[in-house]
Amino acid sequence: MIVIGIDPGLARMGFGVLEVNHGEIRAVCYGCVETSAKEPCTSKRLVKIYNEVETLFEKYRPAHLSLEKLFFSRNITSALGVSEVRGIILLAAEQRNIPVTEYTPNQVKQAITGSGRADKRQMQEMIKRLLRLSEIPAPDDAADALSIALCHIHIMR
């Protein structure tokens, strides 16, 4: 079974693809889709993200998509961009009938480290350990996406 985790963002969208086979979990791939803030047209940035998400779905045929819930911070402009990206991702998943589950950052931290107050470094170290990776996944958005996918697998068990 393939689970894709996505950490949505307009400038950088992290993704992580995990495979569960006979109870073993392995990282298939992870990375980021980046768009330039210098691009004056947001719609062109969204099309790039949509196309990359479609490529991920086509290549890996996920059984499930796990997505980070929108966390509103003080930066409303950033939150609006993230909302638009989430809409693109949800649309692409719906078009392929891929079930989606959303998790808050605290739910992800709790599932990975056992504490909803874990810091970023603790999360990265646990992802490295749990997925038996040789190094901490980079950039941070890719590590976050792996965490979201792994959270879903742990919760579904």
DSSP file (Angstrom, degrees, kcal/mol; ACC not computed):
  #  RESIDUE AA STRUCTURE BP1 BP2  ACC     N-H-->O    O-->H-N    N-H-->O    O-->H-N    TCO  KAPPA ALPHA  PHI   PSI    X-CA   Y-CA   Z-CA
    1    1 A M              0   0    0      0, 0.0    19,-3.0     0, 0.0     2,-0.4   0.000 360.0 360.0 360.0 135.6    0.0    0.0    0.0
    2    2 A I  E     -A   19   0A   0     59,-0.3    61,-2.6    17,-0.2    62,-1.2  -0.887 360.0-173.7-106.0 132.6    1.3    3.5   -0.9
    3    3 A V  E     -Ab  18  64A   0     15,-2.7    15,-2.9    -2,-0.4     2,-0.5  -0.995   7.9-158.1-123.8 129.8    0.6    6.5    1.2
    4    4 A I  E     -Ab  17  65A   0     60,-2.2    62,-3.0    -2,-0.4     2,-0.4  -0.929   4.5-161.3-108.0 131.3    1.5   10.0    0.1
    5    5 A G  E     -Ab  16  66A   0     11,-2.9    11,-2.2    -2,-0.5     2,-0.4  -0.901   7.3-165.5-107.4 139.7    1.9   12.7    2.7
    6    6 A I  E     -Ab  15  67A   0     60,-2.2    62,-1.7    -2,-0.4     9,-0.2  -0.991  18.2-163.1-131.4 132.2    1.9   16.4    1.7
    7    7 A D  E     -A   14   0A   0      7,-2.3     7,-2.0    -2,-0.4   138,-0.1  -0.912  34.1-139.9-105.5  98.8    2.9   19.5    3.5
    8    8 A P        +     0   0    0      0, 0.0     2,-0.3     0, 0.0     5,-0.1  -0.301  37.2 144.8 -72.0 143.6    1.2   22.2    1.5
    9    9 A G        -     0   0    0     72,-0.1    24,-0.1     1,-0.1    73,-0.1  -0.919  45.5-135.8-168.6 148.3    2.8   25.5    0.6
   10   10 A L  S    S+     0   0    0     -2,-0.3     3,-0.2    68,-0.2    25,-0.2   0.903 108.7  35.5 -78.3 -42.2    2.8   27.9   -2.3
   11   11 A A  S    S+     0   0    0      1,-0.3    24,-2.0    23,-0.1     2,-0.4   0.884 138.0  10.1 -76.8 -38.9    6.6   28.6   -2.3
   12   12 A R  E     - C   0  34A   0     22,-0.2     2,-0.6     2,-0.0    -1,-0.3  -0.941  63.4-169.4-146.8 119.4    7.5   25.0   -1.3
   13   13 A M  E     - C   0  33A   0     20,-2.8    20,-2.3    -2,-0.4     2,-0.2  -0.943  17.1-149.2-109.8 117.3    5.2   22.0   -1.1
   14   14 A G  E     -AC   7  32A   0     -7,-2.0    -7,-2.3    -2,-0.6     2,-0.3  -0.596  15.5-174.7 -84.5 145.7    6.8   19.0    0.6
   15   15 A F  E     -AC   6  31A   0     16,-2.6    16,-2.2    -2,-0.2     2,-0.4  -0.989   9.4-173.5-138.1 150.2    5.8   15.4   -0.3
   16   16 A G  E     -AC   5  30A   0    -11,-2.2   -11,-2.9    -2,-0.3     2,-0.6  -0.983   9.3-156.8-143.4 131.1    6.7   12.0    1.0
   17   17 A V  E     -AC   4  29A   0     12,-3.3    11,-3.0    -2,-0.4    12,-1.2  -0.940  15.6-177.2-112.0 120.3    5.8    8.6   -0.5
   18   18 A L  E     -AC   3  27A   0    -15,-2.9   -15,-2.7    -2,-0.6     2,-0.4  -0.907  12.2-153.3-117.3 145.3    5.8    5.7    1.9
   19   19 A E  E     -AC   2  26A   0      7,-2.7     7,-2.3    -2,-0.4     2,-0.5  -0.967   1.5-159.6-117.5 133.2    5.1    2.0    1.1
   20   20 A V  E     + C   0  25A   0    -19,-3.0     2,-0.4    -2,-0.4     5,-0.2  -0.959  19.2 167.9-110.7 122.1    3.7   -0.4    3.6
   21   21 A N  E >  S- C   0  24A   0      3,-2.6     3,-1.9    -2,-0.5    -2,-0.1  -0.946  70.1 -21.3-140.0 114.4    4.4   -4.1    2.7
   22   22 A H  T 3  S-     0   0    0     -2,-0.4     3,-0.1     1,-0.3    -1,-0.1   0.880 127.4 -51.0  53.3  42.2    3.8   -6.9    5.1
   23   23 A G  T 3  S+     0   0    0      1,-0.3     2,-0.4     0, 0.0    -1,-0.3   0.302 113.6 119.3  82.8 -10.4    4.0   -4.5    8.1
   24   24 A E  E <   -C   21   0A   0     -3,-1.9    -3,-2.6     2,-0.0     2,-0.5  -0.736  49.8-154.4 -90.3 136.5    7.2   -3.0    6.9
   25   25 A I  E     +C   20   0A   0     -2,-0.4     2,-0.4    -5,-0.2    -5,-0.2  -0.930  17.0 174.2-111.8 131.2    7.3    0.7    6.1
   26   26 A R  E     -C   19   0A   0     -7,-2.3    -7,-2.7    -2,-0.5     2,-0.5  -0.995  34.0-117.3-137.5 146.5    9.8    2.2    3.7
   27   27 A A  E     -C   18   0A   0    104,-0.4    -9,-0.2    -2,-0.4     3,-0.1  -0.685  25.6-177.9 -78.5 122.6   10.4    5.6    2.2
   28   28 A V  E     -     0   0A   0    -11,-3.0     2,-0.3    -2,-0.5    -1,-0.2   0.901  64.5 -33.5 -85.7 -49.4   10.0    5.4   -1.6
   29   29 A C  E     -C   17   0A   0    -12,-1.2   -12,-3.3     2,-0.0    -1,-0.4  -0.977  55.8-174.5-163.9 163.8   10.8    9.0   -2.3
   30   30 A Y  E     +C   16   0A   0     -2,-0.3     2,-0.3   -14,-0.2   -14,-0.2  -0.977  22.3 117.5-158.8 160.1   10.5   12.5   -0.9
   31   31 A G  E     -C   15   0A   0    -16,-2.2   -16,-2.6    -2,-0.3     2,-0.3  -0.978  46.8 -81.5 169.7-159.3   11.2   16.0   -1.9
   32   32 A C  E     -C   14   0A   0     -2,-0.3     2,-0.5   -18,-0.2   -18,-0.2  -0.976  13.2-142.1-139.5 150.2    9.6   19.4   -2.6
   33   33 A V  E     -C   13   0A   0    -20,-2.3   -20,-2.8    -2,-0.3     2,-0.4  -0.973  30.6-164.0-107.1 123.0    7.9   21.2   -5.4
   34   34 A E  E     -C   12   0A   0     -2,-0.5     2,-0.3   -22,-0.2   -22,-0.2  -0.886  12.0-172.6-114.6 141.8    9.1   24.8   -5.4
   35   35 A T        -     0   0    0    -24,-2.0     2,-0.4    -2,-0.4    10,-0.1  -0.949  28.9-111.4-126.5 151.8    7.6   27.8   -7.1
   36   36 A S    >   -     0   0    0     -2,-0.3     3,-1.4     1,-0.1     9,-0.1  -0.654   4.5-149.0 -89.3 133.1    9.1   31.3   -7.4
   37   37 A A  T 3  S+     0   0    0     -2,-0.4    -1,-0.1     1,-0.3   -26,-0.0   0.664  98.6  70.5 -67.6 -16.0    7.6   34.2   -5.5
   38   38 A K  T 3  S+     0   0    0      2,-0.0    -1,-0.3     3,-0.0    -2,-0.0   0.675  72.3  99.9 -75.4 -16.8    9.0   36.3   -8.5
   39   39 A E    <   -     0   0    0     -3,-1.4     6,-0.1     1,-0.2    -4,-0.0  -0.605  65.3-157.1 -69.6 115.7    6.3   34.7  -10.7
   40   40 A P  S    S+     0   0    0      0, 0.0     2,-0.7     0, 0.0    -1,-0.2   0.690  73.4  72.9 -71.4 -16.8    3.6   37.5  -10.8
   41   41 A C    >>  -     0   0    0      1,-0.2     4,-1.2     2,-0.0     3,-0.8  -0.856  60.2-167.7-107.0 107.7    0.8   35.1  -11.6
   42   42 A T  H 3> S+     0   0    0     -2,-0.7     4,-2.5     1,-0.3     5,-0.2   0.855  87.6  63.4 -59.0 -35.6   -0.3   32.9   -8.7
   43   43 A S  H 3> S+     0   0    0      1,-0.2     4,-2.2     2,-0.2    -1,-0.3   0.853  99.5  52.9 -61.6 -33.6   -2.3   30.7  -11.1
   44   44 A K  H <> S+     0   0    0     -3,-0.8     4,-1.9     2,-0.2    -1,-0.2   0.874 109.1  49.7 -68.1 -36.0    0.8   29.7  -12.9
   45   45 A R  H  X S+     0   0    0     -4,-1.2     4,-2.0     2,-0.2    -2,-0.2   0.903 111.1  49.5 -66.6 -40.8    2.4   28.6   -9.6
   46   46 A L  H  X S+     0   0    0     -4,-2.5     4,-2.9     2,-0.2    -2,-0.2   0.878 108.0  53.4 -66.3 -38.2   -0.8   26.6   -8.8
   47   47 A V  H  X S+     0   0    0     -4,-2.2     4,-2.8     2,-0.2    -1,-0.2   0.912 107.6  51.5 -62.7 -41.9   -0.7   24.9  -12.2
   48   48 A K  H  X S+     0   0    0     -4,-1.9     4,-2.1     2,-0.2    -2,-0.2   0.934 112.4  45.7 -60.4 -45.4    2.9   23.8  -11.6
   49   49 A I  H  X S+     0   0    0     -4,-2.0     4,-2.6     2,-0.2     5,-0.2   0.931 112.3  50.9 -63.3 -45.7    1.9   22.4   -8.2
   50   50 A Y  H  X S+     0   0    0     -4,-2.9     4,-2.7     1,-0.2    -2,-0.2   0.932 110.5  48.9 -57.5 -47.2   -1.2   20.7   -9.7
   51   51 A N  H  X S+     0   0    0     -4,-2.8     4,-2.0     1,-0.2    -1,-0.2   0.883 112.0  48.7 -61.9 -39.0    0.9   19.1  -12.5
   52   52 A E  H  X S+     0   0    0     -4,-2.1     4,-2.2     2,-0.2    -1,-0.2   0.894 111.6  48.9 -68.7 -39.8    3.5   17.8  -10.0
   53   53 A V  H  X S+     0   0    0     -4,-2.6     4,-2.6     2,-0.2    -2,-0.2   0.923 110.6  51.3 -64.8 -43.4    0.8   16.4   -7.7
   54   54 A E  H  X S+     0   0    0     -4,-2.7     4,-2.6    -5,-0.2    -2,-0.2   0.895 108.7  51.5 -58.9 -41.1   -0.8   14.7  -10.7
   55   55 A T  H  X S+     0   0    0     -4,-2.0     4,-2.6     2,-0.2     5,-0.2   0.914 109.8  49.3 -63.3 -43.3    2.6   13.2  -11.7
   56   56 A L  H  X S+     0   0    0     -4,-2.2     4,-2.6     1,-0.2     5,-0.4   0.933 112.9  47.0 -60.0 -46.6    3.1   11.9   -8.2
   57   57 A F  H  X S+     0   0    0     -4,-2.6     4,-1.9     1,-0.2    -2,-0.2   0.894 114.0  47.6 -63.7 -40.5   -0.4   10.3   -8.2
   58   58 A E  H  < S+     0   0    0     -4,-2.6    -1,-0.2    -5,-0.2    -2,-0.2   0.915 116.5  42.7 -67.5 -43.3    0.2    8.8  -11.7
   59   59 A K  H  < S+     0   0    0     -4,-2.6    -2,-0.2    -5,-0.2    -1,-0.2   0.905 127.8  26.2 -71.8 -42.1    3.6    7.4  -10.8
   60   60 A Y  H  < S-     0   0    0     -4,-2.6    -3,-0.2    -5,-0.2    -2,-0.2   0.614  82.7-148.4-104.1 -13.7    2.8    6.0   -7.4
   61   61 A R     <  -     0   0    0     -4,-1.9   -59,-0.3    -5,-0.4    -4,-0.1   0.932  25.7-148.0  46.6  62.9   -0.9    5.3   -7.5
   62   62 A P        -     0   0    0      0, 0.0   -59,-0.2     0, 0.0    -1,-0.1  -0.272  20.7-152.0 -66.4 145.6   -1.5    6.0   -3.7
   63   63 A A  S    S+     0   0    0    -61,-2.6     2,-0.3     1,-0.2   -60,-0.2   0.663  84.7  13.4 -81.7 -20.1   -4.1    4.2   -1.8
   64   64 A H  E     -b    3   0A   0    -62,-1.2   -60,-2.2    34,-0.1     2,-0.4  -0.996  61.6-148.5-156.7 150.7   -4.3    7.2    0.5
   65   65 A L  E     -bd   4 100A   0     34,-2.6    36,-2.2    -2,-0.3     2,-0.4  -0.990  12.0-163.6-121.1 129.4   -3.3   10.8    0.8
   66   66 A S  E     -bd   5 101A   0    -62,-3.0   -60,-2.2    -2,-0.4     2,-0.4  -0.952  12.5-173.4-114.2 137.6   -2.5   12.4    4.1
   67   67 A L  E     -bd   6 102A   0     34,-2.4    36,-2.2    -2,-0.4     2,-0.3  -0.962  27.2-113.6-134.0 140.0   -2.5   16.2    4.3
   68   68 A E  E     - d   0 103A   0    -62,-1.7    36,-0.2    -2,-0.4     3,-0.1  -0.594  37.4-119.7 -74.7 132.4   -1.5   18.7    6.9
   69   69 A K        -     0   0    0     34,-2.9     2,-0.2    -2,-0.3    -1,-0.1  -0.369  38.5 -91.9 -66.7 149.7   -4.5   20.7    8.1
   70   70 A L        -     0   0    0     34,-0.1     2,-0.6    -2,-0.1    -1,-0.1  -0.461  38.1-158.9 -67.0 128.1   -4.2   24.4    7.6
   71   71 A F        -     0   0    0     -2,-0.2     2,-0.5    -3,-0.1    -1,-0.1  -0.946  11.7-141.4-110.6 113.8   -2.7   26.1   10.6
   72   72 A F        +     0   0    0     -2,-0.6     2,-0.2     2,-0.1     4,-0.1  -0.627  28.4 170.7 -80.1 123.6   -3.6   29.8   10.7
   73   73 A S        -     0   0    0     -2,-0.5     6,-0.1     2,-0.3    -1,-0.0  -0.361  53.6 -80.3-111.7-162.5   -0.7   31.9   11.9
   74   74 A R  S    S+     0   0    0     -2,-0.2     2,-1.3     1,-0.1     3,-0.1   0.715 109.8  84.0 -75.7 -19.2   -0.3   35.7   12.0
   75   75 A N     >  +     0   0    0      1,-0.2     4,-1.9     2,-0.1    -2,-0.3  -0.690  53.4 176.5 -90.4  93.3    0.7   35.8    8.3
   76   76 A I  H  > S+     0   0    0     -2,-1.3     4,-2.2     1,-0.2    -1,-0.2   0.825  77.4  58.6 -67.4 -32.8   -2.7   35.8    6.5
   77   77 A T  H  > S+     0   0    0      2,-0.2     4,-1.8     1,-0.2    -1,-0.2   0.924 108.1  46.0 -62.9 -43.9   -1.1   36.2    3.1
   78   78 A S  H  > S+     0   0    0      1,-0.2     4,-2.4     2,-0.2    -2,-0.2   0.906 110.7  53.3 -63.5 -42.3    0.8   32.9    3.6
   79   79 A A  H  X S+     0   0    0     -4,-1.9     4,-2.2     1,-0.2    -2,-0.2   0.869 107.1  52.0 -62.6 -37.1   -2.3   31.2    4.9
   80   80 A L  H  X S+     0   0    0     -4,-2.2     4,-2.1     2,-0.2    -1,-0.2   0.914 109.7  48.8 -65.9 -42.2   -4.3   32.2    1.8
   81   81 A G  H  X S+     0   0    0     -4,-1.8     4,-2.1     1,-0.2    -2,-0.2   0.910 111.5  49.4 -62.7 -42.7   -1.5   30.8   -0.5
   82   82 A V  H  X S+     0   0    0     -4,-2.4     4,-2.7     1,-0.2    -1,-0.2   0.893 108.6  53.9 -63.6 -39.8   -1.5   27.5    1.5
   83   83 A S  H  X S+     0   0    0     -4,-2.2     4,-2.1     1,-0.2    -1,-0.2   0.905 108.0  49.7 -60.9 -42.1   -5.3   27.4    1.3
   84   84 A E  H  X S+     0   0    0     -4,-2.1     4,-1.8     2,-0.2    -1,-0.2   0.913 111.5  48.3 -63.9 -42.2   -5.1   27.7   -2.5
   85   85 A V  H  X S+     0   0    0     -4,-2.1     4,-2.5     1,-0.2    -2,-0.2   0.911 108.9  53.5 -64.6 -42.4   -2.5   24.9   -2.7
   86   86 A R  H  X S+     0   0    0     -4,-2.7     4,-2.9     1,-0.2     5,-0.2   0.899 106.7  53.3 -58.7 -40.2   -4.7   22.7   -0.5
   87   87 A G  H  X S+     0   0    0     -4,-2.1     4,-2.2     1,-0.2    -1,-0.2   0.905 108.7  48.7 -61.0 -42.2   -7.6   23.2   -2.8
   88   88 A I  H  X S+     0   0    0     -4,-1.8     4,-2.4     2,-0.2    -2,-0.2   0.918 113.3  47.1 -63.2 -44.4   -5.5   22.1   -5.8
   89   89 A I  H  X S+     0   0    0     -4,-2.5     4,-2.4     2,-0.2    -2,-0.2   0.925 112.4  48.8 -65.3 -45.3   -4.3   19.0   -3.9
   90   90 A L  H  X S+     0   0    0     -4,-2.9     4,-2.4     1,-0.2    -1,-0.2   0.883 111.3  51.0 -62.9 -38.4   -7.8   18.1   -2.8
   91   91 A L  H  X S+     0   0    0     -4,-2.2     4,-2.4    -5,-0.2    -2,-0.2   0.943 110.2  48.4 -62.5 -48.5   -9.1   18.5   -6.3
   92   92 A A  H  X S+     0   0    0     -4,-2.4     4,-0.9     1,-0.2    -2,-0.2   0.895 113.4  47.8 -61.3 -40.2   -6.4   16.3   -7.8
   93   93 A A  H ><>S+     0   0    0     -4,-2.4     5,-2.7     1,-0.2     3,-0.6   0.919 111.4  49.9 -66.7 -43.2   -7.1   13.6   -5.1
   94   94 A E  H ><5S+     0   0    0     -4,-2.4     3,-1.3     1,-0.2    -2,-0.2   0.885 104.8  58.0 -63.4 -38.8  -10.9   13.7   -5.7
   95   95 A Q  H 3<5S+     0   0    0     -4,-2.4    -1,-0.2     1,-0.3    -2,-0.2   0.781 114.3  38.3 -62.4 -25.8  -10.4   13.4   -9.5
   96   96 A R  T <<5S-     0   0    0     -4,-0.9    -1,-0.3    -3,-0.6    -2,-0.2   0.287 112.3-117.8-106.6   8.0   -8.6   10.1   -8.9
   97   97 A N  T < 5 +     0   0    0     -3,-1.3    -3,-0.2    -4,-0.3    -2,-0.1   0.862  56.7 159.9  56.6  39.1  -10.8    9.0   -6.0
   98   98 A I      < -     0   0    0     -5,-2.7    -1,-0.2    -6,-0.1   -34,-0.1  -0.829  41.6-123.4 -91.7 120.2   -7.9    9.0   -3.6
   99   99 A P        -     0   0    0      0, 0.0   -34,-2.6     0, 0.0     2,-0.4  -0.359  27.2-153.8 -63.5 142.9   -9.1    9.1    0.0
  100  100 A V  E     -d   65   0A   0    -36,-0.2     2,-0.4   -34,-0.0   -34,-0.2  -0.963  14.0-174.5-123.0 134.8   -7.7   12.0    2.0
  101  101 A T  E     -d   66   0A   0    -36,-2.2   -34,-2.4    -2,-0.4     2,-0.4  -0.995  14.0-149.6-125.4 136.9   -7.2   12.4    5.7
  102  102 A E  E     -d   67   0A   0     -2,-0.4     2,-0.4   -36,-0.2   -34,-0.2  -0.851  11.3-169.4-109.3 142.2   -6.0   15.6    7.3
  103  103 A Y  E     -d   68   0A   0    -36,-2.2   -34,-2.9    -2,-0.4    49,-0.0  -0.977  19.4-127.2-130.9 142.0   -3.9   15.9   10.5
  104  104 A T     >  -     0   0    0     -2,-0.4     4,-2.1   -36,-0.2     5,-0.2  -0.445  34.0-108.4 -77.0 159.2   -3.0   18.9   12.6
  105  105 A P  H  > S+     0   0    0      0, 0.0     4,-2.5     0, 0.0     5,-0.2   0.890 121.4  52.6 -55.1 -39.2    0.6   19.5   13.4
  106  106 A N  H  > S+     0   0    0      1,-0.2     4,-2.5     2,-0.2     5,-0.2   0.880 106.5  52.1 -66.8 -37.2    0.1   18.3   17.0
  107  107 A Q  H  > S+     0   0    0      2,-0.2     4,-2.3     1,-0.2    -1,-0.2   0.910 111.0  48.3 -62.6 -41.3   -1.6   15.1   15.9
  108  108 A V  H  X S+     0   0    0     -4,-2.1     4,-2.0     2,-0.2     5,-0.3   0.939 111.9  48.3 -65.1 -46.8    1.5   14.4   13.7
  109  109 A K  H  X>S+     0   0    0     -4,-2.5     4,-2.9     1,-0.2     6,-0.8   0.913 112.1  49.9 -59.0 -44.1    3.9   15.1   16.5
  110  110 A Q  H  X5S+     0   0    0     -4,-2.5     4,-1.2     4,-0.2    -1,-0.2   0.910 111.9  47.6 -61.7 -43.8    2.0   12.9   18.9
  111  111 A A  H  <5S+     0   0    0     -4,-2.3    -1,-0.2    -5,-0.2    -2,-0.2   0.831 120.3  37.2 -68.4 -32.6    1.9   10.0   16.4
  112  112 A I  H  <5S+     0   0    0     -4,-2.0    -2,-0.2    -5,-0.2    -3,-0.2   0.887 135.4  14.1 -89.0 -42.6    5.6   10.2   15.6
  113  113 A T  H  <5S-     0   0    0     -4,-2.9    -3,-0.2    -5,-0.3    -2,-0.2   0.601  94.9-115.7-111.6 -14.7    7.2   11.1   18.9
  114  114 A G  S  <<S+     0   0    0     -4,-1.2     2,-0.4    -5,-0.8    -4,-0.2   0.445  90.8  87.4  88.7  -0.2    4.5   10.5   21.5
  115  115 A S    >   -     0   0    0     -6,-0.8     3,-1.3     1,-0.1    -2,-0.2  -0.991  64.3-153.6-136.4 128.5    4.4   14.2   22.4
  116  116 A G  T 3  S+     0   0    0     -2,-0.4    -7,-0.2     1,-0.2    -6,-0.1   0.503  98.2  59.8 -72.8  -3.2    2.4   16.9   20.8
  117  117 A R  T 3  S+     0   0    0     -8,-0.1    -1,-0.2    -7,-0.0   -11,-0.1   0.220  72.7 136.3-108.8  12.7    5.1   19.4   21.9
  118  118 A A    <   -     0   0    0     -3,-1.3     2,-0.1   -12,-0.1    -9,-0.1  -0.286  50.4-128.1 -61.6 143.9    8.0   17.8   20.0
  119  119 A D     >  -     0   0    0      1,-0.1     4,-2.2   -10,-0.0     5,-0.2  -0.407  27.7 -97.9 -88.6 172.8   10.3   20.3   18.3
  120  120 A K  H  > S+     0   0    0      1,-0.2     4,-2.6     2,-0.2     5,-0.2   0.876 122.2  52.6 -58.5 -41.7   11.3   20.1   14.6
  121  121 A R  H  > S+     0   0    0      2,-0.2     4,-2.4     1,-0.2    -1,-0.2   0.913 108.7  49.8 -63.5 -43.0   14.7   18.5   15.4
  122  122 A Q  H  > S+     0   0    0      1,-0.2     4,-2.3     2,-0.2    -1,-0.2   0.919 111.6  49.7 -60.8 -43.2   13.0   15.7   17.5
  123  123 A M  H  X S+     0   0    0     -4,-2.2     4,-2.4     1,-0.2    -2,-0.2   0.929 110.8  48.9 -61.4 -46.0   10.6   15.1   14.6
  124  124 A Q  H  X S+     0   0    0     -4,-2.6     4,-2.3     1,-0.2    -1,-0.2   0.904 111.0  49.6 -63.2 -41.7   13.4   14.9   12.0
  125  125 A E  H  X S+     0   0    0     -4,-2.4     4,-2.4     1,-0.2    -1,-0.2   0.904 111.4  49.3 -64.2 -40.8   15.4   12.5   14.2
  126  126 A M  H  X S+     0   0    0     -4,-2.3     4,-3.5     2,-0.2     5,-0.3   0.902 110.1  50.4 -66.4 -40.2   12.4   10.2   14.7
  127  127 A I  H  X S+     0   0    0     -4,-2.4     4,-2.2     2,-0.2     6,-0.2   0.927 110.7  50.1 -62.4 -43.7   11.6   10.2   11.0
  128  128 A K  H  <>S+     0   0    0     -4,-2.3     5,-2.5    -5,-0.2     4,-0.3   0.934 117.3  40.7 -58.1 -46.6   15.2    9.2   10.2
  129  129 A R  H ><5S+     0   0    0     -4,-2.4     3,-1.1     3,-0.2    -2,-0.2   0.945 115.4  47.9 -68.3 -50.6   15.1    6.5   12.8
  130  130 A L  H 3<5S+     0   0    0     -4,-3.5    -1,-0.2     1,-0.3  -105,-0.2   0.837 119.1  39.6 -64.1 -33.8   11.6    5.1   12.1
  131  131 A L  T 3<5S-     0   0    0     -4,-2.2  -104,-0.4    -5,-0.3    -1,-0.3   0.371 107.4-125.3 -96.9   5.0   12.2    5.0    8.3
  132  132 A R  T < 5 +     0   0    0     -3,-1.1     2,-0.2    -4,-0.3    -3,-0.2   0.911  49.1 167.4  52.2  49.3   15.8    3.7    8.7
  133  133 A L      < -     0   0    0     -5,-2.5    -1,-0.2    -6,-0.2     3,-0.1  -0.627  43.3-131.9 -91.7 152.4   17.2    6.6    6.6
  134  134 A S  S    S+     0   0    0     -2,-0.2     2,-0.3     1,-0.1    -1,-0.1   0.734  88.2  11.4 -76.3 -21.8   20.9    7.3    6.5
  135  135 A E  S    S-     0   0    0     -7,-0.1    -1,-0.1     3,-0.0     3,-0.1  -0.962  93.7 -80.0-148.8 165.9   20.3   11.0    7.1
  136  136 A I        -     0   0    0     -2,-0.3   -11,-0.1     1,-0.1   -12,-0.1  -0.502  57.8-107.3 -66.8 130.7   17.6   13.5    8.1
  137  137 A P        -     0   0    0      0, 0.0     6,-0.3     0, 0.0    -1,-0.1  -0.345  46.4-116.3 -61.7 138.4   15.4   14.2    5.1
  138  138 A A  S    S+     0   0    0      4,-0.1     2,-0.2  -108,-0.1  -106,-0.1  -0.955  79.5  35.5-131.3 151.3   15.9   17.6    3.6
  139  139 A P  S >> S-     0   0    0      0, 0.0     4,-1.6     0, 0.0     3,-1.1   0.632  82.8-118.4 -72.6-179.3   14.5   20.2    3.2
  140  140 A D  H 3> S+     0   0    0      1,-0.3     4,-2.7     2,-0.2     5,-0.2   0.830 111.8  60.7 -53.9 -37.0   12.3   20.5    6.3
  141  141 A D  H 3> S+     0   0    0      1,-0.2     4,-1.9     2,-0.2    -1,-0.3   0.851 103.9  49.6 -64.6 -33.7    9.1   20.4    4.1
  142  142 A A  H <> S+     0   0    0     -3,-1.1     4,-2.2     2,-0.2    -1,-0.2   0.907 111.0  49.2 -69.8 -41.7   10.0   16.9    2.8
  143  143 A A  H  X S+     0   0    0     -4,-1.6     4,-2.1    -6,-0.3    -2,-0.2   0.897 110.7  51.4 -62.6 -39.7   10.6   15.7    6.3
  144  144 A D  H  X S+     0   0    0     -4,-2.7     4,-2.1     2,-0.2    -1,-0.2   0.904 108.5  51.1 -63.2 -41.1    7.3   17.1    7.4
  145  145 A A  H  X S+     0   0    0     -4,-1.9     4,-2.2     2,-0.2  -129,-0.3   0.898 109.0  50.3 -65.0 -40.5    5.5   15.4    4.5
  146  146 A L  H  X S+     0   0    0     -4,-2.2     4,-2.8  -131,-0.2    -1,-0.2   0.903 109.5  52.7 -61.8 -40.0    7.1   12.0    5.5
  147  147 A S  H  X S+     0   0    0     -4,-2.1     4,-2.5     1,-0.2    -2,-0.2   0.893 107.9  50.3 -61.9 -40.3    5.9   12.7    9.1
  148  148 A I  H  X S+     0   0    0     -4,-2.1     4,-1.8     2,-0.2    -1,-0.2   0.913 112.6  46.0 -66.0 -42.9    2.3   13.3    7.9
  149  149 A A  H  X S+     0   0    0     -4,-2.2     4,-2.0     2,-0.2    -2,-0.2   0.922 114.3  48.0 -64.9 -43.9    2.3   10.1    5.8
  150  150 A L  H  X S+     0   0    0     -4,-2.8     4,-2.6     1,-0.2    -2,-0.2   0.873 107.1  56.9 -66.4 -37.0    3.8    8.1    8.7
  151  151 A C  H  X S+     0   0    0     -4,-2.5     4,-2.6    -5,-0.2     5,-0.2   0.931 107.0  49.4 -56.9 -46.5    1.3    9.6   11.1
  152  152 A H  H  X S+     0   0    0     -4,-1.8     4,-2.5     1,-0.2    -2,-0.2   0.924 110.5  49.3 -61.0 -44.9   -1.5    8.3    8.9
  153  153 A I  H  X S+     0   0    0     -4,-2.0     4,-1.2     1,-0.2    -1,-0.2   0.923 113.1  47.3 -61.9 -43.6    0.0    4.8    8.8
  154  154 A H  H  < S+     0   0    0     -4,-2.6     3,-0.3     1,-0.2    -2,-0.2   0.916 113.9  46.8 -64.8 -43.2    0.4    4.7   12.6
  155  155 A I  H  < S+     0   0    0     -4,-2.6    -1,-0.2     1,-0.2    -2,-0.2   0.880 109.6  53.7 -68.1 -37.4   -3.1    6.0   13.2
  156  156 A M  H  <        0   0    0     -4,-2.5    -1,-0.2     1,-0.3    -2,-0.2   0.745 360.0 360.0 -71.0 -22.3   -4.7    3.5   10.7
  157  157 A R     <        0   0    0     -4,-1.2    -1,-0.3    -3,-0.3    -2,-0.2   0.499 360.0 360.0 -71.2 360.0   -3.0    0.6   12.5
